[in-house]
Amino acid sequence: MKYLFLFFIPIMIYSQNFIGQSSDVGKVNIKGESLYDSIKKAYVITGSGENIWGYEDAFHFVWEKVEGDIFMETDIEWIGEGKHPHRKGGLMFRAGLSENDPYVDIVVHGDGLISMQFRKEKGGETSEIKSNVKPPVKLMLEKNADQYTASLLKGSIIYPVGTISLNLSDSLYAGIVVCSHDSTVSEKAVFRNVNLKFQKPLNRERKVESTIEIFDLETRTRKIFYRSREHFEAPNWSPDNKFIYFNKEGKIYRIALDGKIPEAVNTDFAIHCNNDHGLSADGKMLAISNHDKDGLSRIYVLPGDGGIPQLVTRKGPSYWHGWSPDSKYLVYCAERNGNFDIYKIDIDGKNEIRLTDAEGLDDGPEFSPDGKYIYFNSERTGKMKIWRMDADGGNQTQITADEFNDWFPHPSPDNKYIVFLSYAPDVTGHPPNKNVLLRLLNLQDGSIETIAELFGGQGTINVPSWSPDGKRFAFVSYRLIY
């Protein structure tokens, strides 16, 4: 597969050769130092300190104080084997120079682990997002308003690590760090190609940047497939493994997996499509949800390559979510008599059958690959959770039960996993522009794993997006940029 390499660095007015002031942060017994080799254009940083972790830090920091949006990148190489496998070196944005100040970083450990670390508030505990990508890589750290993004560049491929929202400060200490993870020794690292760019705050509205990412189940890595400074949603992977479909500005588009430019899919009069669309299991038909002249969403089907849509649901609003494996039925969320429930219908529009009748919203239905079950999300217990029922609506059973609000379950083609979207406990509905999790439910043992933390929500993974072999899936992450 060829990945379309479109990486946009925010437009920065100020760009400088990073020189930096040098200081130890926290309780450091062995003084650190910074040496700059002007010929090799490299920094040799020596640092000690117990750790960058927990509630307080101790490390050596070479920094510049900047404000506004920030982009920073570097290559890093350790000198010597080191004493501790978790010595750390990398990039950091920090609110202050006290040991317990909030911060965000992207660091390489002595054993090759790369992680994004952050402390949300002064004196708070450190959190971490780990990457499965191994060095050598270029570290990249960005700030856009209150969004912080860590990424890795390996060859020509960008591997996102995470995007989080933190309320730090418009003015931050940005720089490179070394921590020995053992206060009795110092460690040394070489930083090359250190680049710092920043943009002071502008008096204009930020725009949405959308990125289709592909998650690889085997390597547990995220790759950027397509990125653009516009808003699009809901990737759907074609069964022939040739395209990813998505919606943008009321229309359906598809982009070839060999990295070509997106092309519009002909949907004739249906030019107000929302993010509920998807191909049948054989790829011959495409279901769309279009807002008609009365403003209500109705479901249509058309040839997978485009054509004239045929109405399926005469009643609205109706929002498509799944095909039966034999391509004979659709399942969807619809409002009838003031309540949103799960319905099933023949693709010719006959025999609309109500499958759920619980109070509250039932949404996101999708068949299991063998057609035995329908997975969906429901708030009938007071919190949005993942549920399962038989294909005829019987035996409705709750699947997830922790503190998060869970949406849009998508079973893998091999019936081993379900990927779904999770919001924080205090979030109502499925709004856009939130810190969200992508989580993976193992259907063999019932375990749940967080596999991605990102900025998104509505539009991230509304519809089925697994690759045909069940080894990867696509989703959309977002950023707010100038």
PyMOL commands that set and color helices and strands:
alter all, ss='L'
color gray80, all
select strands_A, chain A and resi 14-17+21-25+33-37+42-47+52-53+56-57+59-67+69-79+88-94+103-109+114-119+126-131+138-144+147-154+157-165+171-179+187-199+207-216+221-228+233-237+243-248+251-256+263-264+278-279+285-291+297-303+310-311+318-323+329-336+339-346+353-354+362-367+373-378+385-390+397-398+405-411+417-423+434-442+448-456+472-481
alter strands_A, ss='S'
color yellow, strands_A
deselect
rebuild
show_as cartoon
